[in-house]
Amino acid sequence: MAPEEEYTAEQIQVLEGLEPVRKRPAMYIGDVGKRGFHHLVFEVLDNAIDEALAGYCTDIGVVINKDDSISIADNGRGIPTGMHKSGKSALEVVMTVLHAGGKFEKKAYQVSGGLHGVGVSAVNALSEQLDVEIHRDGKTYVQSYKRGAPTSEVKLVGETKKRGTIVRFKPDHEIFGDQTFDYNYLREHLMELAYLNAGLKILLKDERGKGQVETFHYEGGIKEFVEYLNKARTKIQKPFYYKKKVGSTEVEYAVQYTDSYNELMYSFVNDIKTIEGGTHVTGFKTALTRAMNEYLKSGGYLKGDRRISGNDVLEGLTVVLSLKVQEPQFEGQTKTKLGNSEIKGQVDRTVFESLKTFLEENPSDSRAIANKILKSMHAREAAQKAKDLIRRKSVFESSILPGKLADCTDSDPTKAELYLVEGDSAGGSAKQARDRKHQAILPLRGKILNVEKAPLHRALANEEIKSMVLALGTGFRDDFNISKLRYHKIVVMTDADVDGSHIRTLLLTLFYRYFRPIIEQGYLYIAQPPLYKVKKGKTIVYAYSDDELNMLLKGEMKGAEIQRYKGLGEMNPDQLWDTTMDPETRTLKQVTIEDAMAADELFTILMGVEVGPRRDFIQKHAAEVKNLDV
Ligand code: 0RA
């Protein structure tokens, strides 16, 4: 056979191997939207992190190139380039065979579930161009691919003193459309990875536009993560960090109590955020409750057979729990819930023993914690009384709807929508504009109560929150019942200015803390009102972003008159309907649990009690606040 023919045969084989990935990308990377698009980066990154976990890699660089391709470089061992038993180069096998990484048995902690671990070959299959460069044993090798198929042999191109792997790829527009990489989205995840892998240096650079660059590097690991999360809170102890290997499982956690009314709990398994929790989280909570009960009892803080609840010990606590599990089973809707039953006991025992020792050895911190927990317990009792009082007045359980709500006439929740509208004036326009049959309007006045600063019984007394609870019909937090939800689309509609973005963050936080299942079920949305009205002669078009405006002004609408909408109130009802509320033409952004989590985090830092950090944060992250507008 002639060499060309041989190569063609091989190409066909490769295509056959990766064809399923191109046919059903969602099965391999979750979806082909924003999340899947960025997952490509994390998939390559996972390999570099594996090298770090194995002790071979100290530096990782991620660069978003001008052409919206991305380069990921590490100083690990480099993908092996020698001959594989299949007769092909090992590099080519890793890049073109699904799950080949596992066949090299390089992973200490195999990720068997979730979306992670499908391998770089899946990224290769979904890239219109991928170039890999290996520095290994003093030599530099390169190979290129298109849509997973090699376009060259592995080539030795020179000598090198460096070591490691550089993967540069451009996601295939046939699959991902014209999406581009979102700096802040990557930033969030890279920062998290740097916290989870103490000492590892991760650089992120954007070669487009402004050319941002940042390095994430935390010698203190998850202990520093907790300090970061609590930056704006008033701390009542120094952070406590503990790590232990139990059999093949590695348990690591950091905790710190603050005087906040809310818990903040982040859990990870093999560097994957377990949004839905799982057996490790259950084990942790059980141990925490037991250790605190024992301590309070032996210290004489609790009389008779009184016990404190899990909720009381969690109030004000910030936790980062990170596990390394050999064969994790991920379950749940988003495959982010740990299912391994043996883990619960392992975590429970480890956390209980270490907390017990900590409490014994740090009497002044322990006293402060005990008092905080007692305070939480008393506040909860007060809240219960307040709730009972409200119940008796039958506000929450009656069928009385709040006065400000303009309800829709169709009572079928699957067809009903609730618009939460900022301000009475926009509320008025929305009431005139709406489709009465399916769209209900609840205007919210002023700033909704700051749930970060308020204890539960104050939150309950707040008029805006009460109206929302009544309109939703579900009750909230511990009494939440999703089957009573009156609308399956809840749309947050706020102005496109700083105040609007603030109120939106606040509402997202409120839903995240009190009505989380509404987000999990995909019922919460953000309306996308236009930023500009562009008028030329009789033609009126709307622009929803600065980019869109510029496009319009360069094209057909050259020389047009521009009006910037500062608030929803500036639109008349017809315009509001056409641009933002008409189901036929509007765009709604569905809120994901990650969005809400990010809002919650941002909110904690923005609204936490301490003023200094808040000012610093606003100055540093003004761009991200804006990013919530998207
Ligand atoms: C297969 C085997 C080994 C390392 C890798 C793959 C590897 C893959 C990637 C992808 C990005 N960076 C990477 N670094 C390493 C083990 C190498 C050995 O045993 O020497």
Residues whose N, C-alpha, C, O or C-beta is under 5 A from the ligand:
A	BS01	0RA	V44 N47 A48 E51 G76 R77 G78 I79 P80 F104 K106 T165
